[in-house]
Amino acid sequence: MRHLLLLVCSLLLCGLAQAMSVTFINPGKHDEVYWLTASRAMQAAADDLGIQLEVLYAERNHPRALEFARQIIARPKPQRPDYVLFSNDYATAPEMLKLFDGAGIRTFLAFSGRGDDKGAEPLGPPRGQYKLWLGSLEPHAEDAGYQSAQALIRQGRRAGLPRVNGKLQLIAIGGDRSTPTSILRDSGLRRAVAEAGDVELVQQVYAAWNRERGAEQSEWLYQRYPQARMVWAGNDLMAFGAMDSWRKRGGQPGKDALFSGINTSAEAMQALRDGNLAALSGGHFIAGAWALVMLYDYQRGVDFAAEGLELDRPMFTLFNAARAERFMRYYGALDFSRVDFRRYSKALNPRLKRYDFGFQQLLK
């Protein structure tokens, strides 16, 4: 009996030693709702799949992300992760890929891919110049800008907001000028404005995804464009900042001015249900969890290359009050244990031929 117990313990220890390990260099802050939600969803996926997940927060300080890369490389080889997953926020991917590839560590880009690849150092495709860069998965970010702008414009027409030369005036607050995700969200906004025909984008500014910066930027924009009554924001925090400065002027968000945002924070969901936010798109935080499913399959010999090395998939949902209520009921505590991520693995479900990375299915 004693020998049997020793054998079982030995096998368990062996399994733990061989567990697949992933380090995620999170570009956000540890207490930033979006990036915390992304990490929580990833941890739920890791738990389901038996992955050892380490999360390092760069705190919106991109040189810190590079420092994390150097620290990982400096570890003794047995302590290095099998894979490092990171985002191309602030165009840090070229340097990070170079570092990890030189150290022999496999990498994967999630949330934000290589973008238009027109920088000083074009990356080329995965598994090319950087052979250990396996691929990327990003939400189709243009959807978020397009969905939220379309809904905002519909609400603006319905509310009978003031027009200038027959057009509704719209102010846009973007995240930054370099992150591919930010650029694509802006592109979606501009497509919605162009299709509308009766909307003028009077000015776009950038507030670094920050609430306080959003308040500062919007304050002078309201003075410059007193007839503008629609504000599109590239995330929820900047929308809240713009709403804060509107209230400071004596205005009432949702009544005399309309605001849109992107993300799924509890504050955003409540603002949508209360009518303070006119439009909200989100759900893309799940990209990191889906990336772990892909790496899990790759580790087991099921290469996602069959679907492409750089996947750009629809993940955004346009929330209404009912969807917001359902999301908060299911995931308001940032607990994603109700999702069985094993269901989405090709290695565990051989009959599965194509990854389904939409978010809407998680609300059913």
Summary of the structure (lengths in Angstrom):
residues: 364
radius of gyration: 22.0
end to end distance: 47.9
largest distance: 87.7
contacts: 1265
relative contact order: 0.13
helix: 48%
strand: 19%
